[in-house]
Structures are given as structure tokens and as C-alpha cells.
Amino acid sequence: MAHLLSTHCTLIPSPATKMFFKPLNQCSAIVHTSVPFWADRSPRMVVKSQRKRQEKQYVSSPMATPISQETGSKSSAASHKIQNESIPKCKKVMVIGGDGYCGWATALHLSNKGYDVAIVDSLVRRLFDQQLGIDSLTPISSIQNRLHRWKSISGKTIQLYIGDICDFEFLSEAFKSFEPDSVVHFGEQRSAPYSMIDRSRAVFTQHNNVIGTLNVLFAIKEFREECHLVKLGTMGEYGTPNIDIEEGYITITHNGRTDTLPYPKQASSFYHLSKVHDSHNIAFTCKAWGIRATDLNQGVVYGVRTDETEMHEELCNRFDYDGVFGTALNRFCVQAAVRHPLTVYGKGGQTRGYLDIRDTVQCVELAIANPAKQGEFRVFNQFTEQFSVNDVAGLVTKAGKKLGLDVQTISVPNPRVEAEEHYYNAKHTKLIELGLRPHLLSDSLLDSLLNFAIKFQDRVDAAQIMPNVSWKKIGVKPRTVAV
């Protein structure tokens, strides 16, 4: 099996490196940094590096100041569905992980709806692609170019803070600078297979996700007590129990006594375990500190386009199809486009909740507009439909035939440890009650996804089609990319 991590890359930045923003005129020296960034070369941010007792300051190209300072030509707002609504009551929203798949679409959607948005991101997701030798099917612009383009099209500014939320000093500066009314937290390593590659990735996932979320909770407590946390959880926390899955809580009668308790969790990877830890930490701080929080236990997200991302090619979102970050639907669409058999893991009865990316951004907006009460920990199951892997393969096969594709399906050994046939019935009514109008998986949408995959089929790396991460064979030593 191919090695996955370059020996020249450091998986986790040195804990001795501290990063936060200061005004540019406070910089006394410019030095090089080993922290990887993907950016243009206009210096916009000063980062302070602390290594033992030495203190150095340097300029890095990512931006910590509003992009409104940049100029750009404006397109016709009417032709691009730009919203000119009144500013919402909770108007300032910090989107942590705003350079990622769900975060980018959400940041643009909220900005378009009139919210004052700031993105906080370490850009480590882009580093993962380099380390693993994978890439999005769609070409992705740098975060700076993305935000410049959004400014030029919409006239709206999204502020950018680049740094690691596991560094509380950085996060504190971002909180004090932006003063968010709501925080949307996507800033976690989100792949179960990634967390199961080797020990270092498992440790990184747990440290990044659990410590990062703890830091967000402490930042809210210290600097923005009224701030509403909207945390992206996962339906994977529940596992596949042989009873109905409720929304976060279950009422149990035992030995004649009744209580409402958090729904039992049966996580199936080190990633899913990190999300369970997050949920417990958030629930505790709501009780102890009075934090207000909404946990959105999200299903499998599909789709590329939202109203905002389709405005310009530089706003295009990710489309992951590899065995580490790609979902079954994405992988099947790409496999069909390149005439590769659809790879169903095991028996294919694994059933999960699914939702369109347009519904992800809609759900987040609904949660922000209807915040939790002080001290309340709400849990919403965020999906719109349920499908088994076999169901998804059948839908892609049917849609492919309409486009003249001879789609075949094969069963491959399941790299995961999971039930391949099971009962699955999860409740998902709370977001509907708040006003969610679902976009269901239709023939037209599948046609769109397949045409998207066909359009970019020259970018498909055939070596990434088959699964190469095994739950049972997780390694101790970091795996590297063969040169």
C-alpha cells in the first residue's frame, strides 16, 4: 500500500510555535516561517513566533485585516443573487473552519444574507491534500483570492484570521478583535478514515478537535458570554443502534424511575470519538457556565453548488472523491464518470442520513436566527433523507444510464469495522419545525453531479479510487508518500 505522509512534512506544528495577530507597524523584523501557507504575496498579517525564550516577529501573507481595504470591480449584484436584506439581530458571525467544504459555503451564504462574517482557519485542510497526495476534483483558489472575488462580486467583506484555534492566545486575539455574536464551529479534522491511518493522525484528530473546541468554549466564557455556539457534530456519534435515534436525548424508565438523558453514543472511529468528547464538554459548560449552544449532528453532505458558490469559478467549493475524504455519493459519481465500477464496501446495507450542501447552510442560518437559551444545550439531527450504500449506488447507476454511462457495481472488502446490515431510523424534526425547506436528492441533482464529474474527469487520480485505509490495520508509524 502506498505511503501517505511525506517525510519532509510535519503533521502537527510544533507546540512551541505561537501565532496571533498584531498591527503591521509593530513588526520589527521579517523572518521566514516553517508554517505552510497558500497565499498571494501581499503582506497583511503579522505573526508572532515564540520558541523557548527567543521571540521573533514576521510578516505572513494571509490576511488579518478586512478585505474591504482592497479594491475590485463590482459585477451586477442583481445577476448574482446578492441579498440586500436588513442586518440580522445577531449580526456578527465567526465561522471557524471557513475555508473548508461546509464552512466556505456557510460563510458566503451568511455574508450574502447580511451577516458580518469572519473566517478563522489554519488552512491545514490544504496541507492534508499535499501530505496525502490527493486533491479536490474541482480546482480551488486560495482563500485570499476567494475573498477578493467575493468582495468584487458582492461588495461585501468577509474578514480573515489565519491561525490554529488550539493556540488559545491566537483565538483570544481573534475573539477580542471581531467580537462575534455567534460562532459556527466547523474547525475540526472531519474524516473518519484520516483518523484511522496511523497513530499520529489519530492523536492529531483527537487533540485538534477536542482541544480546539475546549478553547472555543473558554473564549466564549472569557470574552463573549452571550455568544451562541453552533457546533457541527455528526450523526456518527450515535452509531447504528437497534432502536430509533432521537435528537440528542432519550427518556428512559428504569426500575420504576424515569429520566431524560443524553442519547447513548457508539462512535466508530477516533474521529467520531472526538465528536462525542466535544458533545460532553459542550453540555458540561452549558450547565456550569451558562453557555448557549446548538449541536448540529450532521449527516452525509453532498453537492457542490450553492447560490453563492456558483457565482464565479473562483468561489467554487471542494469536491472530494478519494478514499479518505470522499463520501460514497461523491466517489460513486466520479467512478461512474471515469467508467470505474462503483465500489460498495461489504454488503452495502450501511444506512446513513444525507443532506444537500444547500440545506447545510440553511440549517446553520436557522440555528443562528433562533439561538439556544442561556445554559441550554440543544441537539438537532441535521439531515433530510436516509439511504443505504446500495441505495446510493442504485441511484447513481440509474442516473448514469440516462447519460449513456454503463455503470457497474462491485463489492470490495470493507475497510471499516461496522455493521453492514442494520436497523436505522433517526428522528430529524426540529430543524423542519424551525422552517427548513429541504432539497431532496432528485434525478436532476444526480445528473448535475455526474455532469460535474464528467467535466473534471481529467483531474481524477485513479490511484485514489480504491480504499487504502483499514480500521484493523491502523499503524503506529506515520505513513509517507513514496517518492
C-alpha positions as CSV (number, residue, x, y, z in Angstrom):
1,M,0.0,0.0,0.0
2,A,1.3,3.4,-0.9
3,H,2.8,5.5,1.9
4,L,0.9,8.6,2.7
5,L,2.8,11.2,4.6
6,S,5.9,13.0,3.2
7,T,8.9,12.6,5.4
8,H,9.5,16.3,4.8
9,C,6.2,17.4,6.2
10,T,5.4,17.8,9.9
11,L,1.9,16.6,10.7
12,I,1.4,18.7,13.8
13,P,3.0,22.1,14.1
14,S,5.5,22.4,16.9
15,P,3.7,23.3,20.2
16,A,6.4,25.9,20.8
17,T,5.1,27.9,17.9
18,K,2.5,30.6,19.0
19,M,0.6,32.6,16.4
20,F,-1.5,35.7,16.8
21,F,-2.1,38.9,15.0
22,K,-0.7,42.4,15.7
23,P,-0.8,45.6,13.7
24,L,1.6,45.6,10.9
25,N,3.6,48.6,12.1
26,Q,4.6,46.7,15.3
27,C,6.7,44.3,13.3
28,S,10.4,44.8,13.9
29,A,11.8,42.1,11.6
30,I,10.8,39.8,8.8
31,V,11.9,36.2,9.0
32,H,10.9,33.0,7.4
33,T,8.4,30.6,8.9
34,S,8.2,26.9,8.6
35,V,4.4,27.0,8.9
36,P,2.9,26.3,5.5
37,F,0.6,28.9,3.9
38,W,-1.0,29.0,0.5
39,A,-1.4,32.7,-0.4
40,D,-0.5,35.6,-2.6
41,R,2.4,37.8,-1.6
42,S,0.9,41.0,-0.3
43,P,1.9,41.2,3.4
44,R,-1.3,41.6,5.5
45,M,-0.7,39.8,8.8
46,V,2.0,39.8,11.4
47,V,2.5,36.6,13.3
48,K,4.5,36.3,16.5
49,S,6.6,33.2,16.8
50,Q,7.8,32.1,20.3
51,R,10.4,29.4,20.5
52,K,11.6,28.8,24.1
53,R,12.9,32.2,25.3
54,Q,13.5,33.7,21.9
55,E,10.8,36.0,20.4
56,K,10.6,36.7,16.7
57,Q,8.1,38.5,14.6
58,Y,7.5,38.1,11.0
59,V,5.1,39.1,8.2
60,S,3.0,36.4,6.6
61,S,0.9,36.9,3.5
62,P,-2.5,35.7,4.8
63,M,-4.8,38.5,5.9
64,A,-6.0,39.5,9.3
65,T,-7.5,42.8,8.3
66,P,-10.8,43.4,6.5
67,I,-10.7,42.8,2.7
68,S,-12.7,46.0,2.3
69,Q,-9.3,47.7,2.2
70,E,-8.7,46.0,-1.2
71,T,-10.3,47.4,-4.4
72,G,-12.0,45.4,-7.0
73,S,-14.5,45.8,-9.8
74,K,-18.1,45.1,-8.9
75,S,-20.4,42.9,-11.1
76,S,-24.1,43.5,-11.4
77,A,-25.5,42.4,-8.0
78,A,-28.8,41.6,-9.4
79,S,-27.4,39.0,-11.8
80,H,-25.6,37.2,-8.9
81,K,-28.5,36.9,-6.4
82,I,-26.8,39.2,-3.9
83,Q,-29.0,39.8,-0.9
84,N,-29.7,43.3,0.4
85,E,-31.7,42.4,3.5
86,S,-31.6,44.3,6.8
87,I,-28.8,43.3,9.1
88,P,-29.9,40.4,11.4
89,K,-30.1,40.9,15.1
90,C,-27.2,38.6,15.9
91,K,-25.2,40.1,13.1
92,K,-21.6,39.1,13.7
93,V,-20.8,35.5,13.0
94,M,-17.4,33.9,13.2
95,V,-17.1,30.8,11.0
96,I,-14.2,28.6,12.3
97,G,-13.0,26.3,9.5
98,G,-14.4,28.7,6.9
99,D,-12.0,27.6,4.2
100,G,-13.4,24.0,4.3
101,Y,-16.2,22.4,2.3
102,C,-19.2,23.2,4.6
103,G,-17.5,26.3,6.2
104,W,-16.8,28.1,2.9
105,A,-20.4,27.6,1.6
106,T,-21.8,28.7,5.0
107,A,-19.5,31.8,5.2
108,L,-20.7,33.0,1.8
109,H,-24.3,32.3,2.5
110,L,-24.3,34.2,5.8
111,S,-22.5,37.1,4.2
112,N,-25.0,37.2,1.4
113,K,-27.8,37.2,4.0
114,G,-26.5,40.4,5.6
115,Y,-24.4,39.0,8.5
116,D,-21.0,40.4,9.3
117,V,-18.8,37.3,8.8
118,A,-15.2,36.5,9.8
119,I,-13.4,33.3,8.8
120,V,-11.0,31.7,11.2
121,D,-8.9,28.9,9.7
122,S,-5.4,27.4,9.9
123,L,-5.6,26.2,6.3
124,V,-4.4,22.8,7.5
125,R,-7.0,21.0,5.3
126,R,-5.0,22.2,2.3
127,L,-1.9,20.7,3.9
128,F,-3.6,17.3,4.2
129,D,-4.1,17.2,0.5
130,Q,-0.3,17.8,0.0
131,Q,0.6,15.2,2.6
132,L,-1.7,12.5,1.2
133,G,-1.1,13.2,-2.5
134,I,-4.8,13.9,-3.1
135,D,-6.7,16.9,-4.5
136,S,-10.2,18.2,-4.9
137,L,-11.9,17.2,-8.2
138,T,-12.6,20.9,-8.6
139,P,-9.8,23.5,-8.7
140,I,-9.8,25.5,-5.5
141,S,-8.5,29.1,-5.4
142,S,-6.5,30.4,-2.4
143,I,-8.6,31.7,0.5
144,Q,-7.3,35.2,-0.3
145,N,-8.4,35.0,-4.0
146,R,-11.7,33.6,-2.9
147,L,-12.4,36.5,-0.6
148,H,-11.2,39.1,-3.1
149,R,-13.6,37.7,-5.7
150,W,-16.5,37.7,-3.2
151,K,-15.8,41.3,-2.4
152,S,-15.6,42.3,-6.1
153,I,-18.9,40.4,-6.9
154,S,-21.0,41.3,-3.8
155,G,-19.4,44.4,-2.4
156,K,-19.4,42.5,1.0
157,T,-16.4,42.0,3.2
158,I,-15.5,38.7,5.0
159,Q,-12.7,39.2,7.4
160,L,-10.0,36.6,7.7
161,Y,-8.0,35.3,10.7
162,I,-5.4,32.6,9.9
163,G,-4.2,30.6,12.8
164,D,-4.8,27.5,14.9
165,I,-7.6,27.5,17.4
166,C,-5.6,25.1,19.6
167,D,-3.5,28.1,20.3
168,F,-5.6,30.0,22.8
169,E,-3.6,33.1,22.5
170,F,-4.4,33.4,18.8
171,L,-8.1,32.5,19.4
172,S,-8.3,35.1,22.1
173,E,-7.0,37.8,19.9
174,A,-9.5,36.8,17.1
175,F,-12.4,36.9,19.6
176,K,-11.4,40.3,21.1
177,S,-10.9,41.8,17.6
178,F,-14.1,40.5,15.9
179,E,-16.5,40.2,19.0
180,P,-18.8,37.6,17.5
181,D,-22.5,37.2,18.4
182,S,-22.4,33.7,17.1
183,V,-19.6,31.2,16.4
184,V,-20.2,28.5,13.8
185,H,-17.6,25.8,14.5
186,F,-16.5,23.7,11.5
187,G,-12.8,23.8,12.5
188,E,-12.2,20.1,13.1
189,Q,-10.5,17.3,11.2
190,R,-13.6,15.8,9.8
191,S,-12.6,12.4,8.2
192,A,-13.0,9.0,9.9
193,P,-10.5,7.3,7.5
194,Y,-8.0,10.1,8.2
195,S,-8.2,9.4,11.9
196,M,-7.6,5.7,11.3
197,I,-4.4,5.9,9.1
198,D,-1.9,5.8,11.9
199,R,-1.2,6.8,15.4
200,S,-0.1,10.3,14.6
201,R,-3.3,11.1,12.7
202,A,-5.4,9.6,15.4
203,V,-3.6,11.8,18.0
204,F,-3.8,14.8,15.8
205,T,-7.6,14.3,15.3
206,Q,-8.3,14.0,19.0
207,H,-6.0,16.8,20.0
208,N,-7.2,19.2,17.2
209,N,-10.9,18.6,17.7
210,V,-11.2,18.3,21.5
211,I,-8.7,20.9,22.5
212,G,-9.8,23.3,19.8
213,T,-13.4,23.0,20.9
214,L,-12.4,23.5,24.5
215,N,-10.6,26.6,23.6
216,V,-13.7,28.0,21.8
217,L,-15.7,27.3,24.9
218,F,-13.2,29.1,27.1
219,A,-13.0,32.0,24.6
220,I,-16.8,32.4,24.8
221,K,-16.7,32.3,28.6
222,E,-14.0,34.9,28.9
223,F,-14.7,37.3,26.1
224,R,-18.3,36.9,24.7
225,E,-20.6,35.4,27.4
226,E,-23.8,35.9,25.3
227,C,-22.2,34.4,22.2
228,H,-24.2,31.4,20.7
229,L,-22.1,28.4,19.8
230,V,-23.3,26.5,16.7
231,K,-21.2,23.3,16.7
232,L,-21.2,20.9,13.8
233,G,-21.4,17.4,15.2
234,T,-22.1,14.2,13.4
235,M,-24.8,11.5,13.2
236,G,-21.9,9.1,13.5
237,E,-21.9,9.8,17.3
238,Y,-25.0,7.6,17.6
239,G,-23.7,4.6,15.7
240,T,-26.3,2.2,14.5
241,P,-28.4,1.2,17.5
242,N,-31.3,-1.3,17.1
243,I,-33.8,1.4,18.3
244,D,-34.9,4.7,16.9
245,I,-32.3,7.5,17.2
246,E,-33.8,10.6,19.0
247,E,-32.5,14.1,18.7
248,G,-29.8,14.3,21.3
249,Y,-31.8,13.0,24.3
250,I,-33.8,9.9,25.2
251,T,-36.4,9.4,28.0
252,I,-35.8,6.2,29.9
253,T,-37.8,4.4,32.5
254,H,-35.6,2.0,34.6
255,N,-36.6,0.2,37.8
256,G,-39.7,2.3,38.1
257,R,-37.9,5.7,37.7
258,T,-37.9,7.9,34.6
259,D,-35.3,10.4,33.4
260,T,-34.3,12.2,30.2
261,L,-30.7,11.5,29.4
262,P,-28.2,12.2,26.6
263,Y,-28.7,9.6,23.9
264,P,-26.2,6.8,24.2
265,K,-23.1,7.2,21.9
266,Q,-21.5,4.4,19.9
267,A,-18.7,6.1,18.0
268,S,-17.0,4.0,15.2
269,S,-13.6,5.8,14.7
270,F,-11.2,8.1,16.5
271,Y,-12.8,10.9,14.6
272,H,-16.3,10.1,15.8
273,L,-15.0,9.6,19.4
274,S,-13.6,13.1,19.3
275,K,-17.0,14.4,18.4
276,V,-18.5,12.5,21.3
277,H,-16.0,14.2,23.6
278,D,-16.9,17.6,22.2
279,S,-20.6,17.0,22.9
280,H,-19.9,16.1,26.5
281,N,-17.6,19.1,27.0
282,I,-20.2,21.5,25.5
283,A,-23.0,20.0,27.5
284,F,-21.0,20.4,30.7
285,T,-20.0,24.1,30.0
286,C,-23.6,24.9,29.2
287,K,-24.6,23.6,32.7
288,A,-21.6,25.0,34.5
289,W,-21.1,28.4,32.8
290,G,-24.4,29.1,31.2
291,I,-23.1,28.9,27.7
292,R,-25.8,28.7,25.0
293,A,-25.0,26.0,22.3
294,T,-26.6,24.2,19.4
295,D,-25.1,20.9,18.3
296,L,-26.0,20.1,14.7
297,N,-25.5,16.3,14.3
298,Q,-25.0,16.4,10.6
299,G,-25.4,13.5,8.1
300,V,-23.5,12.9,4.9
301,V,-23.4,16.1,2.9
302,Y,-23.4,16.1,-0.9
303,G,-23.4,18.7,-3.7
304,V,-21.1,21.4,-4.9
305,R,-23.2,24.4,-5.7
306,T,-25.0,26.9,-3.6
307,D,-26.4,30.2,-4.8
308,E,-23.2,31.9,-3.8
309,T,-20.5,29.4,-4.9
310,E,-21.9,29.2,-8.4
311,M,-21.5,33.0,-9.0
312,H,-17.9,32.6,-10.1
313,E,-15.4,29.9,-10.7
314,E,-13.1,31.3,-8.0
315,L,-15.9,30.7,-5.5
316,C,-16.2,27.0,-6.4
317,N,-16.3,24.6,-3.5
318,R,-14.4,21.4,-2.9
319,F,-15.4,18.0,-4.4
320,D,-13.6,15.2,-2.6
321,Y,-13.7,11.8,-4.1
322,D,-10.8,9.9,-2.6
323,G,-11.0,7.1,-0.1
324,V,-10.0,9.4,2.8
325,F,-12.2,12.5,2.5
326,G,-14.7,11.5,-0.3
327,T,-18.2,10.4,0.6
328,A,-19.9,7.4,-1.0
329,L,-22.0,9.6,-3.3
330,N,-19.1,11.7,-4.5
331,R,-16.9,8.6,-5.0
332,F,-19.7,6.8,-7.0
333,C,-20.3,9.8,-9.3
334,V,-16.6,10.1,-10.1
335,Q,-16.2,6.4,-10.5
336,A,-19.2,6.4,-13.0
337,A,-17.7,9.3,-14.9
338,V,-14.4,7.5,-15.5
339,R,-16.0,4.2,-16.2
340,H,-14.8,2.5,-13.0
341,P,-17.1,0.1,-11.2
342,L,-18.8,1.6,-8.1
343,T,-17.0,0.2,-5.1
344,V,-19.6,-0.8,-2.4
345,Y,-18.0,-1.6,0.9
346,G,-19.1,-5.1,2.0
347,K,-22.8,-5.9,1.8
348,G,-23.7,-2.2,1.3
349,G,-26.5,-2.1,3.8
350,Q,-24.8,0.7,5.8
351,T,-27.5,3.3,6.2
352,R,-27.0,7.0,7.0
353,G,-28.7,10.4,6.8
354,Y,-27.9,12.6,3.8
355,L,-28.5,16.3,3.0
356,D,-27.7,18.8,0.3
357,I,-25.0,21.4,0.9
358,R,-27.7,24.0,0.3
359,D,-29.5,22.6,3.3
360,T,-26.4,22.6,5.5
361,V,-26.1,26.4,5.1
362,Q,-29.9,26.8,5.6
363,C,-29.7,24.8,8.8
364,V,-26.9,26.9,10.2
365,E,-28.7,30.1,9.4
366,L,-31.8,28.8,11.2
367,A,-29.8,27.9,14.2
368,I,-28.2,31.3,14.4
369,A,-31.5,33.1,13.8
370,N,-33.2,31.0,16.6
371,P,-30.4,30.8,19.2
372,A,-30.4,28.4,22.2
373,K,-31.3,29.9,25.6
374,Q,-28.6,30.7,28.2
375,G,-27.4,27.4,29.7
376,E,-29.2,25.4,27.0
377,F,-27.5,22.6,25.0
378,R,-29.7,21.8,22.0
379,V,-29.1,18.9,19.7
380,F,-30.6,18.9,16.2
381,N,-30.2,15.9,13.8
382,Q,-29.3,17.6,10.6
383,F,-30.2,15.5,7.6
384,T,-33.2,15.2,5.2
385,E,-33.2,11.7,3.8
386,Q,-31.8,8.2,4.7
387,F,-30.1,5.9,2.2
388,S,-28.1,2.8,2.3
389,V,-24.8,2.5,0.3
390,N,-26.7,0.1,-2.0
391,D,-29.4,2.7,-2.4
392,V,-26.9,5.4,-3.4
393,A,-25.2,3.0,-5.9
394,G,-28.6,2.3,-7.4
395,L,-29.4,5.9,-7.8
396,V,-26.1,6.7,-9.4
397,T,-26.5,3.7,-11.8
398,K,-29.9,4.9,-12.9
399,A,-28.7,8.5,-13.4
400,G,-25.6,7.3,-15.3
401,K,-27.6,5.2,-17.8
402,K,-29.6,8.4,-18.7
403,L,-26.3,10.0,-19.6
404,G,-25.1,7.0,-21.6
405,L,-22.8,5.6,-18.9
406,D,-22.6,1.8,-18.4
407,V,-22.3,1.9,-14.6
408,Q,-21.3,-1.4,-13.0
409,T,-21.1,-2.1,-9.2
410,I,-18.7,-4.4,-7.3
411,S,-18.4,-5.3,-3.7
412,V,-15.0,-4.7,-2.1
413,P,-13.8,-5.8,1.3
414,N,-15.0,-3.3,3.9
415,P,-12.0,-1.4,5.3
416,R,-14.1,-0.2,8.3
417,V,-15.4,-2.0,11.4
418,E,-19.1,-1.5,11.2
419,A,-22.5,-3.3,10.8
420,E,-23.2,-3.8,7.1
421,E,-26.9,-4.6,7.6
422,H,-28.8,-2.9,10.4
423,Y,-31.9,-1.1,11.6
424,Y,-31.7,2.7,11.2
425,N,-34.4,5.2,11.9
426,A,-33.2,8.6,13.1
427,K,-35.6,11.5,14.0
428,H,-35.0,14.8,12.4
429,T,-37.9,17.1,13.0
430,K,-36.6,20.1,15.0
431,L,-35.0,21.9,12.0
432,I,-38.1,21.3,9.9
433,E,-40.1,22.9,12.7
434,L,-37.8,26.0,12.5
435,G,-38.5,26.3,8.8
436,L,-36.0,24.1,6.9
437,R,-37.2,23.6,3.3
438,P,-35.2,20.5,2.2
439,H,-33.6,20.0,-1.2
440,L,-34.1,16.3,-1.7
441,L,-31.8,14.0,-3.8
442,S,-33.5,14.2,-7.2
443,D,-32.7,12.8,-10.6
444,S,-31.8,16.3,-11.8
445,L,-29.3,16.8,-8.9
446,L,-27.7,13.5,-9.6
447,D,-27.5,14.4,-13.3
448,S,-25.8,17.7,-12.2
449,L,-23.3,15.8,-10.0
450,L,-22.5,13.3,-12.7
451,N,-22.0,16.1,-15.3
452,F,-19.8,17.9,-12.9
453,A,-17.7,14.7,-12.5
454,I,-17.5,14.2,-16.3
455,K,-16.5,17.9,-16.8
456,F,-13.5,17.4,-14.5
457,Q,-12.7,13.8,-15.2
458,D,-9.2,14.7,-16.4
459,R,-8.4,15.7,-12.9
460,V,-9.3,12.3,-11.5
461,D,-6.4,10.4,-9.9
462,A,-7.2,6.7,-10.5
463,A,-4.9,5.7,-7.6
464,Q,-7.3,7.3,-5.2
465,I,-10.4,5.4,-6.2
466,M,-9.9,2.3,-4.1
467,P,-9.9,2.4,-0.3
468,N,-6.5,2.3,1.3
469,V,-7.1,2.9,4.9
470,S,-8.0,-0.1,7.1
471,W,-9.6,0.2,10.6
472,K,-7.9,-3.1,11.7
473,K,-4.5,-2.3,10.2
474,I,-4.0,1.2,11.6
475,G,-0.3,1.7,12.0
476,V,1.9,3.1,14.7
477,K,4.5,4.7,12.5
478,P,3.4,7.6,10.2
479,R,2.9,6.5,6.6
480,T,4.7,8.5,4.0
481,V,4.2,9.2,0.3
482,A,6.6,7.2,-1.9
483,V,8.8,9.5,-3.9
